[in-house]
Amino acid sequence: MRFITVRELKQKTTEIWRLVKRGEELVITSNGKPIALLTGVSEDTLEDDLETLRRVSALKSLDRIHRESLKKGTYKISKEEIEGEIKKIRKEKRGK
C-alpha cells in the first residue's frame, strides 16, 4: 500500500492511474492524515465491490457500538429497560 498526498494526486494523475490499474492500493493524505482510499475496480465487479464496502462499513460501526457498550457497561441493560427508554423518548417527542 502506498501513501500519496492530495497534491501528488493533482500533479501526477496519469502516473497514479497507472498504479491503480496495475492493482496498487493507495491511501490519499491531506496534511499528513489519511482521508481516502483509492483502489481499482472493474465494470464487471463494481456492484459487488460497492456492496462489500458497505458491509464492511456497517460491521465497523457495529463493532464500535459494541466496544462502547462494553466500556460503558450498557450491554447489561435489560430488554425491559430498553423498552422503557424507547417509550420515554417517544413520549417526549409527541409532547413537542
C-alpha positions in Angstrom: 0.0 0.0 0.0 1.3 3.4 -1.0 0.6 6.8 0.5 0.2 9.8 -1.7 -0.7 13.4 -1.0 -3.6 15.3 -2.4 -1.0 17.5 -4.2 0.6 14.4 -5.8 -2.8 13.3 -6.9 -3.3 16.6 -8.7 0.2 16.7 -10.1 0.8 13.1 -11.1 -2.7 11.9 -12.1 -1.6 9.9 -15.1 1.1 8.1 -13.1 -1.4 7.4 -10.3 -4.0 6.0 -12.6 -1.4 3.6 -14.0 -0.6 2.4 -10.5 -4.3 1.8 -9.7 -4.7 -0.1 -13.0 -1.8 -2.3 -12.0 -3.6 -3.2 -8.8 -1.9 -0.9 -6.3 -4.0 0.4 -3.4 -3.3 4.0 -2.5 -4.0 6.0 0.7 -4.6 9.6 -0.1 -3.4 12.0 2.6 -4.1 15.6 3.4 -1.9 17.5 5.9 -0.3 14.1 6.7 -3.6 12.4 7.6 -5.3 9.7 5.6 -8.6 10.9 4.0 -9.4 8.4 1.3 -8.5 5.0 -0.3 -8.0 4.7 -4.0 -8.3 1.2 -5.4 -9.1 -0.2 -8.8 -12.5 -1.6 -9.8 -13.9 -3.2 -12.9 -17.1 -2.7 -14.6 -17.9 -6.4 -14.0 -17.4 -6.3 -10.2 -18.4 -2.7 -9.4 -21.7 -3.5 -7.8 -20.2 -6.4 -5.7 -17.3 -4.1 -4.7 -19.6 -1.4 -3.5 -21.8 -3.9 -1.6 -18.6 -5.3 0.1 -17.5 -1.8 1.1 -21.0 -1.0 2.5 -21.0 -4.3 4.5 -17.5 -3.6 5.9 -18.6 -0.1 6.9 -21.7 -1.5 8.7 -19.6 -4.1 10.5 -17.1 -1.4 11.6 -19.9 0.7 13.0 -21.4 -2.3 14.8 -18.0 -3.2 16.3 -17.6 0.4 17.5 -21.0 0.4 19.1 -20.2 -3.0 20.8 -16.9 -1.7 22.2 -18.6 1.4 23.5 -21.3 -0.7 25.2 -18.7 -2.8 26.9 -16.8 0.2 28.0 -19.9 2.0 29.4 -21.5 -1.2 30.8 -24.7 -0.6 28.8 -24.6 -4.2 27.5 -26.1 -5.1 30.8 -29.3 -3.2 30.2 -32.4 -5.5 30.2 -34.9 -5.6 27.4 -37.5 -4.0 29.7 -35.1 -1.1 30.4 -34.6 -0.6 26.7 -38.3 -0.7 26.0 -38.8 1.9 28.9 -36.2 4.2 27.3 -37.9 3.9 23.9 -41.3 4.7 25.4 -39.9 7.7 27.3 -38.2 9.2 24.2 -41.4 8.6 22.1 -43.5 10.3 24.7 -41.1 13.3 24.8 -41.2 13.6 21.0 -45.0 13.6 21.0 -45.1 16.4 23.6 -43.1 18.8 21.4 
